[in-house]
Amino acid sequence: MDMQLIKGALAGLLVGFFAGYMVGERQARPALSDPHAGVPGAPPLSGQPQQPPEGGRTTGTGNPQLMEQLRAVEKLLEKDPNNYEHLVQAGNILYDLNNFLRAIDYYEKARAIRDDSPDVLTDLGVCYRETGNYQKALELFDKAADLKPGHWQSRYNAVVVRLFDLNDAAGAKVELEKLKALNNPQVPDLSGLEGEIARRLGSKSN
């Protein structure tokens, strides 16, 4: 994926004192075929909500421009309901609108046609995570990483889900080691996650 497209979107959820960000790309894209990977931003541990980093998500709920784009794509799908690129684009727009249930529907329809995009799988995993289906999210992140071993976004998201949603610090540590082994300079600072994992593992051993 062209990483320069990963720009802006969703403020993340607060888990305890931890504020994390799941990031999508800038929604105002003219091309229907652009990929859209849900990727994480650097998580602050100060306990204070912070602005997402560049590429962090802005809430798109009710955004008129996004709604107009969605209507345009859905009209195209009325004529060609099995168009993979248009299905993914509809999922992308709904993702940016925070309508994760409808985004899931479009992404799954796209996967039924072609299931070889780690970016789509990662976005779909984020959608399942946002709707509370954490195991399904992990399944999709794992599949994305299998398809593209260097796909750091899927590994990072797996760390977040295991640590904060499933309270599985040991599993998160395993995922984090896989992520660090990629040696990818685009990966955000991991010190916050490492510290939180160590804190939780330490508290269990006491």
C-alpha positions in Angstrom: 0.0 0.0 0.0 1.2 3.6 -0.7 1.8 4.7 2.9 1.5 8.4 2.0 -2.3 7.7 1.6 -2.5 6.9 5.3 -3.8 10.2 6.6 -6.2 11.1 9.1 -9.2 9.6 10.9 -10.7 8.1 14.1 -10.0 9.3 17.6 -9.4 6.1 19.6 -10.9 4.6 22.6 -9.7 5.0 26.1 -9.0 1.8 27.9 -8.3 2.5 31.6 -5.8 5.3 31.5 -4.6 4.3 28.0 -5.7 6.3 25.0 -5.1 4.5 21.7 -5.8 5.4 18.1 -6.8 3.3 15.2 -6.1 5.2 12.1 -7.6 5.2 8.6 -6.5 7.1 5.6 -7.8 10.5 4.5 -11.4 10.0 3.5 -11.6 12.7 0.8 -10.0 10.6 -2.0 -11.3 10.9 -5.5 -10.0 7.5 -6.7 -12.3 4.5 -6.1 -9.5 2.0 -6.3 -7.3 3.3 -3.5 -6.6 0.9 -0.7 -7.5 1.8 2.8 -5.7 0.2 5.7 -6.8 0.7 9.3 -3.5 1.4 11.1 -2.7 2.4 14.6 -1.1 5.6 15.8 1.2 6.2 18.7 -0.7 5.7 22.0 -0.1 8.3 24.8 0.1 6.9 28.3 -0.3 10.2 30.1 -4.0 9.6 30.8 -4.9 12.8 28.9 -6.6 12.5 25.5 -4.3 13.8 22.8 -4.7 14.7 19.2 -4.1 11.8 16.9 -0.8 11.9 15.0 -0.7 12.9 11.3 -2.8 10.2 9.7 -4.9 10.0 12.9 -8.6 9.7 12.3 -11.1 12.5 12.4 -14.6 11.5 13.3 -16.5 11.3 10.1 -20.0 10.6 11.5 -22.6 12.6 9.6 -19.9 14.2 7.3 -21.9 15.5 4.3 -19.0 14.9 1.9 -18.6 11.3 3.0 -22.3 10.8 2.7 -22.3 12.2 -0.9 -19.4 9.9 -1.7 -21.2 6.9 -0.3 -24.3 7.7 -2.4 -22.2 7.9 -5.5 -20.5 4.6 -4.9 -23.8 2.9 -4.0 -25.2 4.0 -7.3 -22.3 2.4 -9.1 -22.9 -0.8 -7.2 -26.5 -0.8 -8.3 -25.2 -1.2 -11.8 -22.3 -3.5 -11.0 -23.0 -5.1 -7.5 -19.9 -7.4 -7.8 -17.4 -4.7 -8.5 -14.6 -5.4 -5.9 -13.1 -1.9 -5.9 -16.5 -0.2 -5.4 -17.4 -2.6 -2.6 -14.1 -1.9 -0.8 -14.6 1.9 -1.4 -18.1 1.7 0.2 -16.6 -0.1 3.1 -13.9 2.5 3.4 -16.4 5.4 3.5 -18.6 3.7 6.1 -15.5 2.9 8.1 -14.7 6.7 8.1 -18.3 7.4 9.0 -17.9 5.0 12.0 -20.7 2.9 10.7 -18.8 -0.3 11.3 -21.7 -2.8 10.9 -22.4 -1.6 7.4 -18.7 -1.4 6.6 -18.4 -5.0 7.6 -21.2 -6.0 5.1 -19.4 -4.3 2.2 -15.9 -5.6 3.1 -17.3 -9.2 3.5 -18.9 -8.9 0.1 -15.6 -7.8 -1.4 -13.8 -10.7 0.3 -16.3 -13.1 -1.3 -15.0 -11.9 -4.6 -11.3 -11.7 -3.8 -9.6 -12.3 -0.4 -6.0 -11.3 -1.0 -5.7 -7.8 0.5 -4.0 -7.5 3.9 -5.3 -3.9 4.0 -8.9 -4.8 3.6 -8.5 -7.6 6.1 -7.0 -5.2 8.6 -9.8 -2.6 8.1 -12.4 -5.4 8.5 -10.6 -6.5 11.7 -10.8 -3.0 13.1 -14.5 -3.0 12.3 -15.1 -6.3 14.1 -13.1 -5.0 17.0 -15.2 -1.8 17.2 -18.4 -4.0 17.3 -17.0 -6.2 20.1 -16.0 -9.3 18.1 -12.4 -9.4 19.3 -11.7 -13.0 18.3 -12.9 -12.4 14.7 -10.7 -9.3 14.7 -7.6 -11.3 15.7 -8.4 -14.0 13.1 -8.4 -11.3 10.4 -5.2 -9.6 11.7 -3.5 -13.0 11.6 -4.7 -13.7 8.1 -3.4 -10.3 7.0 0.0 -10.9 8.5 0.1 -14.3 6.9 -0.6 -12.8 3.5 2.0 -10.1 4.0 4.5 -10.8 6.8 5.8 -7.2 6.8 2.3 -5.8 7.3 3.0 -4.1 10.6 -0.5 -2.6 11.0 -2.1 -6.0 11.5 0.5 -7.0 14.1 0.1 -3.8 16.0 -3.6 -4.0 16.1 -3.3 -7.6 17.3 -1.2 -6.3 20.2 -3.9 -3.7 21.1 -6.8 -6.2 21.0 -5.0 -8.9 23.0 -3.8 -6.4 25.6 -6.8 -4.1 26.1 -9.8 -6.0 24.8 -8.9 -9.5 25.9 -6.7 -8.7 28.9 -4.1 -11.1 27.5 -0.8 -9.5 28.4 1.2 -12.6 27.6 -0.4 -13.0 24.2 0.2 -9.3 23.6 3.9 -9.7 24.4 4.2 -12.5 21.8 2.5 -10.3 19.2 4.8 -7.3 20.2 7.9 -9.4 19.7 6.7 -10.3 16.2 6.1 -6.6 15.5 9.5 -5.6 16.7 11.1 -8.3 14.6 9.9 -6.5 11.5 12.3 -3.6 12.1 10.0 -1.3 10.2 10.8 2.4 10.8 7.1 3.3 10.2 6.0 1.5 13.4 5.1 4.0 16.1 7.0 4.2 19.4 6.3 0.9 21.2 7.6 2.0 24.6 4.1 2.7 25.9 2.8 -0.7 25.0 5.9 -2.4 26.3 5.5 -0.6 29.6 1.8 -1.5 29.9 2.5 -5.2 29.1 5.3 -5.3 31.7 3.1 -3.7 34.3 0.3 -6.2 33.8 2.6 -9.2 33.7 4.3 -7.9 36.8 1.1 -7.5 38.7 0.0 -11.0 37.9 3.3 -12.5 39.2 3.0 -10.6 42.6 
